[in-house]
Amino acid sequence: MELPLVVGVDGSDSSLLAVDWAVDEAARHGLPLRLVHASLWERYEALQPSFGTGRTAEEVMAQHIIASCVERAQLRNPEVKASGEILADDAVSALLRAGPEAFALVTGVRGRGEIAGLLLGSVSLAVAARAVCPVVVVRGAERNRQGALGRVVVGIGDPSGSAGVVRFAVREAEARGCDLSAVRAWRTPAGEPVDHMLIADDAARLREERASAWLDEALRDAVREHPQVHVLRRVVEGPAHRVLLDTTAEADLIVVGALRRHGRFGLQLGRVAHALLHHSECPVAVVPQPV
């Protein structure tokens, strides 16, 4: 049985956009859709004496949110099997617990009650930085969210740990029938001598060639398994987070990895994923890379 695509919803405009994106994504991959709303009203009500049989305002709101989101999903695509569930927990914990049984977790860029000017909400950041499955934060302009540009971008880091990232990106490109742009950034160290230009040029050329070889290595298996996906290789000099941010305006989705070190607590993202989650002009998929 296919794992479901799990979407965190809270009734905010951002989460409704995430529902729309997730419905289309579920349709592309033939997946069921599980809409999750986290609410602590059950936990709090259990601690209070009951003096009536009516529903609390919190319970009514939670049930309204999940019912309206399920209806929205069904109206967008009746062929996608959508279900809704209210979980008695905080949003981050509820989504993280759903991760091991999910194809991916999907969130909006920020939730209800968070400051509108925030670049990224606390729930989206925490989930992307701690989940054991891929997390997609839906952001960017409508044309990027709707998949109108025909391109998925994948950022390649260390080739030895990029297999899961590349596999996810290739499957996305295949499901969408679009190009995959694989990008590897490289940099000349700040201490490079400037008074020996020939030496500097040779050193830079070697670094570029090495970056190109790493890119080919990281892509080799996935390209062989999915020969129908058209892959565009790009090796670019510059800081990785800036190089990748520059690609997002013309992308439907950008895919990057985030290291997960066993035994470490707190947020584990890295500078590249952190920058993209805050500033990308298209949806961002963060794929965990166990170390």
ABEGO torsion letter per residue (X at the ends): XBBBBBBBBAGBAAAAAAAAAAAAAAAAAGBBBBBBBBBAAAAAAAABBBABABBBAAAAAAAAAAAAAAAAAAAABAABBBBBBBBBBBAAAAAAAAAAABABBBBBABBBGBBAABABBAAAAAAAAABABBBBBBBEBAAAAAGAAGBBBBBBBBAAAAAAAAAAAAAAAAAAGBBBBBBBBBBBBAABBAABAAAAAAAAAAAAAAAAAAAAAAAAAAAAABAABBBBBBBBBEBAAAAAAAAAAABABBBBBBBBBBGBBEBBAEAAAAAAAAABABBBBBBBBBX
